[in-house]
Amino acid sequence: MNQLYRSLTLTGGLAAALAGRIDGVRPPPAAAPHAVSAPVPSLGTSTTTLSVSGCDFTVTYTWSGFKGKAATATFGLYERKGTLDMSFNLMNIPDQPGKGGTVTHTFKLTAGATGGRTIVGRGSLVDSRNYQQVSGTSSTSSPVNSTCG
């Protein structure tokens, strides 16, 4: 009788486990996925343009839709070497609002100073508290070939 009782108990436990029950208790049903999701935060945008007249290079950096106050707008001229952009003439304008703005500056270079190079304008916002670039604020203009330096 003792052997029969053990066999029935083991068989009952196995049947309960296969049915999704442990010790005769069913687990709670899986939660249904929520139909409503949290809204996706809007992303900011930025653009940098570069216009050239002779050896005068005007960089305009425009941004909108970012959070924060008192950011520093950093923008200027970069020489493109392969996959790297190396700065050689920059402007920093502090106390800019993250929600939006436009800064512009004309850099005057010397004619015939180089044998030729590719120049781009770049801009971004930097957090004035920790000097780190604000995520998503960087933008680059179309490249221009020049012998100015």
Phi, psi and omega in degrees: 000321179298318179294318179296318179298317178297319179297317179294321179293315178296318179295319179294320178295320179294317179296321179294320180294318179293332180275001179087016179246145174236128184056033176079006181249129179281143176288156179296149180295152178296141180292138178286145179294146180286137180280337183254129178247161180293146179294145179279129180295144180288143181263145177282167178228156174211150176221147174233130177241153179228122175240146186233134173226104186065241176249022173261118183249115180257120178254129176238125179244125181233139179217159175200153173084018178255158179266162174108162179232163173056042174277160175255124175278121179246123182206159180167199183260139180228142174265128181271122178236100183065242180261003182254143171249117182254124181289143173222354177202109186236156171236143174234122179241110184282173174061046177259139179283142178292335185294337176160156178172175178219135174230148180213151178204143175256121178264127181258114182254168182268132181293141175066019184282342180228166177280357181128138178200164178259128182241139174231156170262140178226149177214156175195167173256141178241133177293119184291344181277322184235002176060030175255146179296137177286126185304132175085001185267352184280139174212157184228141178282176171289149181284152177228134175271137186207154171252006179282152180209000000 
